[in-house]
Amino acid sequence: MSTLTPRARTFLQAYWRADLEGALKECHPDATIELARSLPISTPAPVATILPQIFNNVYPKFEGGRFDVTIDSTLEADGRVLVEYTARGKLVTGASFDCGYAAVFEFLNGAIARIRMYTDTRYVAAALM
């Protein structure tokens, strides 16, 4: 495993804790994130702009603002890292949340330069938005 996969994992672990500073440490200053167009957050946009929106608008919908995450697999090739993971938690509504994600990380000089996130947007929108 090269140094890229651990950087992607470190970013995600900070992201899941709503640790903006920790997540941004893994990113190039101009890093961008892209989410599905069907979600109400307009991207591509700077990671530093989007993460606080997610932390403030999505995470509070989980009991205690927390959820559990399992990394299902990682794949690294050509300066990119793909991480598949599952997020599970209980929403403040009492409903369970269980959703699979894929995140593709592209790097520039060893730092994350671009993140593309994929998920079941209909499920996420119905559960969280």
C-alpha positions as CSV (number, residue, x, y, z in Angstrom):
1,M,0.0,0.0,0.0
2,S,1.4,3.4,-0.9
3,T,1.1,6.6,1.1
4,L,-2.1,7.6,-0.8
5,T,-4.5,5.0,0.6
6,P,-3.7,5.9,4.3
7,R,-4.2,9.6,3.4
8,A,-7.6,8.9,2.0
9,R,-8.5,6.8,5.1
10,T,-7.2,9.6,7.4
11,F,-9.3,12.1,5.6
12,L,-12.4,9.9,5.9
13,Q,-11.9,9.2,9.5
14,A,-11.7,13.0,10.2
15,Y,-14.7,13.6,7.9
16,W,-16.8,11.0,9.8
17,R,-15.9,12.7,13.2
18,A,-16.8,16.2,11.7
19,D,-13.2,17.2,12.3
20,L,-12.8,19.9,9.7
21,E,-9.2,20.7,10.5
22,G,-8.1,17.1,10.5
23,A,-9.8,16.5,7.1
24,L,-8.3,19.6,5.5
25,K,-4.8,18.6,6.6
26,E,-5.0,15.8,4.1
27,C,-6.1,18.1,1.3
28,H,-4.4,20.4,-1.2
29,P,-5.4,24.0,-0.5
30,D,-7.4,24.1,-3.7
31,A,-9.1,20.7,-3.2
32,T,-12.6,20.3,-4.5
33,I,-15.4,17.8,-3.8
34,E,-18.1,16.6,-6.2
35,L,-21.5,15.2,-5.0
36,A,-24.3,13.9,-7.1
37,R,-26.2,16.7,-8.8
38,S,-29.5,15.4,-7.4
39,L,-28.4,16.4,-3.9
40,P,-29.3,19.9,-2.7
41,I,-25.6,20.9,-2.2
42,S,-24.1,22.5,-5.3
43,T,-20.8,21.0,-6.4
44,P,-18.0,20.9,-7.5
45,A,-16.9,23.3,-4.8
46,P,-14.0,23.7,-2.4
47,V,-13.8,21.0,0.2
48,A,-13.4,23.7,2.9
49,T,-16.8,25.1,1.9
50,I,-18.8,21.9,1.6
51,L,-17.6,20.0,4.7
52,P,-19.0,22.5,7.2
53,Q,-22.3,22.4,5.3
54,I,-22.4,18.6,5.7
55,F,-21.3,18.8,9.3
56,N,-23.9,21.4,10.2
57,N,-26.9,20.1,8.1
58,V,-26.5,16.4,8.0
59,Y,-24.7,15.1,11.0
60,P,-27.2,16.6,13.5
61,K,-29.9,14.3,12.0
62,F,-28.1,11.4,13.7
63,E,-28.6,10.6,17.4
64,G,-25.7,12.2,19.1
65,G,-24.5,13.5,15.8
66,R,-22.7,10.2,15.2
67,F,-22.9,7.1,13.1
68,D,-20.7,4.0,12.6
69,V,-18.7,3.4,9.4
70,T,-17.2,0.3,8.0
71,I,-14.7,0.5,5.2
72,D,-15.6,-2.4,2.9
73,S,-12.7,-2.1,0.4
74,T,-10.1,0.1,-1.0
75,L,-8.4,0.2,-4.4
76,E,-5.4,2.3,-5.5
77,A,-4.2,2.8,-9.0
78,D,-2.8,5.6,-11.2
79,G,-2.7,8.2,-8.3
80,R,-6.3,7.6,-7.3
81,V,-7.8,5.8,-4.4
82,L,-11.3,4.3,-4.3
83,V,-12.8,3.7,-0.9
84,E,-16.1,1.8,-0.5
85,Y,-17.8,2.2,2.9
86,T,-21.0,1.7,4.7
87,A,-22.5,4.2,7.1
88,R,-25.0,3.1,9.7
89,G,-26.7,4.9,12.5
90,K,-29.9,5.9,14.2
91,L,-31.6,9.1,13.1
92,V,-33.2,11.5,15.5
93,T,-36.5,10.4,14.0
94,G,-35.9,6.9,15.4
95,A,-35.4,5.4,11.9
96,S,-32.3,3.4,11.1
97,F,-29.9,4.6,8.5
98,D,-27.8,2.1,6.4
99,C,-26.2,3.4,3.2
100,G,-23.3,2.4,1.0
101,Y,-20.9,5.0,-0.4
102,A,-17.9,5.1,-2.8
103,A,-15.4,7.9,-2.7
104,V,-12.8,8.5,-5.3
105,F,-9.8,10.5,-4.2
106,E,-7.4,12.1,-6.7
107,F,-4.0,13.4,-5.5
108,L,-1.7,16.2,-6.3
109,N,1.8,16.1,-4.8
110,G,0.6,13.6,-2.3
111,A,-2.4,15.7,-1.1
112,I,-6.0,15.1,-1.9
113,A,-6.9,17.4,-4.8
114,R,-10.4,16.1,-5.8
115,I,-13.0,14.0,-4.1
116,R,-16.0,12.4,-5.9
117,M,-18.6,10.9,-3.7
118,Y,-21.2,8.3,-4.9
119,T,-24.2,7.0,-3.1
120,D,-27.9,6.2,-3.4
121,T,-29.0,9.8,-3.5
122,R,-32.7,9.0,-3.4
123,Y,-32.2,7.1,-0.1
124,V,-30.0,9.8,1.3
125,A,-32.4,12.6,0.4
126,A,-35.4,10.7,1.8
127,A,-33.6,9.9,5.0
128,L,-31.5,13.0,5.7
129,M,-32.7,16.0,3.7
